[in-house]
Amino acid sequence: MNKKLKSLLAVSILAITVPVLANSIETSMKQMDKQISVLSSATDSETFLKHTPTFIEAAKASQNARPKGLNDRQFKDYQSGLQQVIDVVGQAETLAKEGKLDEAKSVLNQLGPIKKAYHKKYK
């Protein structure tokens, strides 16, 4: 009886955890999308720099959460894609700190092809 109870508890926890994890990734991705919109429409470096940490935090949260159905190789590739995204936003952040807002916003254009490629693979 004790083994049955433990098994039921384990299955219940897994059933609850998987949707929460998927929801967590979806929430982080939506946050990233929202922040890119804010960054792209920023009219000054201060606004741009205010929002880059939120984007990077959401990207790292997505990077550390394993999407359902990915094997180890796919998960590493997924993480690599998000690292590319983080690196691009980091480059843009550096340019914004130097007062080069237009260049920073231009660097963000690199995100579109990355997003398209990785969404095609893993969405």
C-alpha positions in Angstrom: 0.0 0.0 0.0 2.8 2.4 0.9 4.4 1.8 -2.5 1.1 2.6 -4.3 0.8 5.8 -2.4 4.3 6.9 -3.2 3.8 6.0 -6.9 0.5 8.0 -7.0 2.2 10.9 -5.3 5.1 10.8 -7.8 2.8 10.7 -10.8 0.7 13.5 -9.4 3.7 15.7 -8.8 5.0 15.0 -12.4 1.6 15.8 -13.8 1.5 19.1 -12.1 5.2 20.0 -12.8 5.3 19.5 -16.5 2.5 21.9 -17.4 3.9 24.5 -15.0 7.3 24.2 -16.6 5.8 24.6 -20.1 3.8 27.6 -18.9 7.0 29.0 -17.4 8.8 28.8 -20.8 5.8 30.3 -22.5 5.6 33.1 -20.0 9.4 33.9 -20.4 9.1 33.9 -24.2 6.2 36.3 -24.1 8.2 38.5 -21.7 11.1 38.5 -24.1 8.8 39.4 -27.0 7.3 42.3 -25.0 10.8 43.6 -24.0 12.1 43.4 -27.6 9.2 45.6 -28.6 10.1 48.1 -25.9 13.8 48.0 -26.8 13.1 48.5 -30.5 10.9 51.5 -29.8 13.1 53.1 -27.2 13.8 56.8 -27.9 16.8 57.1 -25.6 19.6 54.9 -24.3 18.3 55.2 -20.7 15.0 53.6 -21.6 16.8 50.9 -23.7 19.2 50.1 -20.8 16.3 50.0 -18.3 14.7 47.2 -20.2 17.7 45.0 -21.3 18.0 43.3 -17.8 14.4 42.2 -17.9 14.9 40.7 -21.4 18.1 38.9 -20.4 16.5 37.6 -17.2 13.6 36.2 -19.2 15.9 34.6 -21.8 18.0 33.0 -19.1 14.8 31.6 -17.4 13.8 30.1 -20.8 17.3 28.8 -21.3 17.3 26.9 -18.0 13.9 25.4 -18.5 13.8 22.2 -20.5 10.9 22.1 -23.0 8.8 19.0 -23.1 10.0 16.4 -25.5 13.6 17.5 -26.2 16.4 15.0 -25.9 19.8 16.0 -24.5 21.2 17.0 -27.9 18.1 19.1 -28.7 18.1 20.7 -25.3 21.8 21.8 -25.7 20.9 23.2 -29.2 17.9 25.0 -27.7 20.1 26.5 -25.0 22.7 27.5 -27.6 20.0 29.4 -29.5 19.0 31.3 -26.4 22.6 32.0 -25.7 22.9 33.6 -29.1 19.9 35.7 -28.3 21.4 36.8 -25.0 24.7 37.6 -26.7 23.0 39.8 -29.3 21.1 41.7 -26.6 24.3 42.0 -24.7 26.0 43.6 -27.7 23.1 46.0 -28.1 23.3 46.9 -24.4 27.0 47.7 -24.8 26.3 50.0 -27.7 23.5 51.7 -25.8 25.8 52.3 -22.9 28.2 54.0 -25.3 25.3 56.3 -26.4 24.9 54.5 -29.8 21.2 53.9 -29.6 20.5 53.6 -33.3 23.3 51.0 -33.6 22.0 49.1 -30.6 18.6 48.9 -32.1 20.1 47.8 -35.4 21.9 45.0 -33.7 18.5 43.7 -32.5 17.6 43.0 -36.1 19.8 39.9 -35.7 17.2 38.4 -33.4 14.6 37.8 -36.1 16.5 35.1 -38.0 17.6 33.4 -34.8 14.0 33.4 -33.5 12.7 32.0 -36.8 15.3 29.2 -37.0 14.8 28.0 -33.5 11.1 28.3 -33.5 11.0 26.2 -36.6 13.1 23.5 -34.8 11.4 23.6 -31.3 8.1 25.3 -31.3 
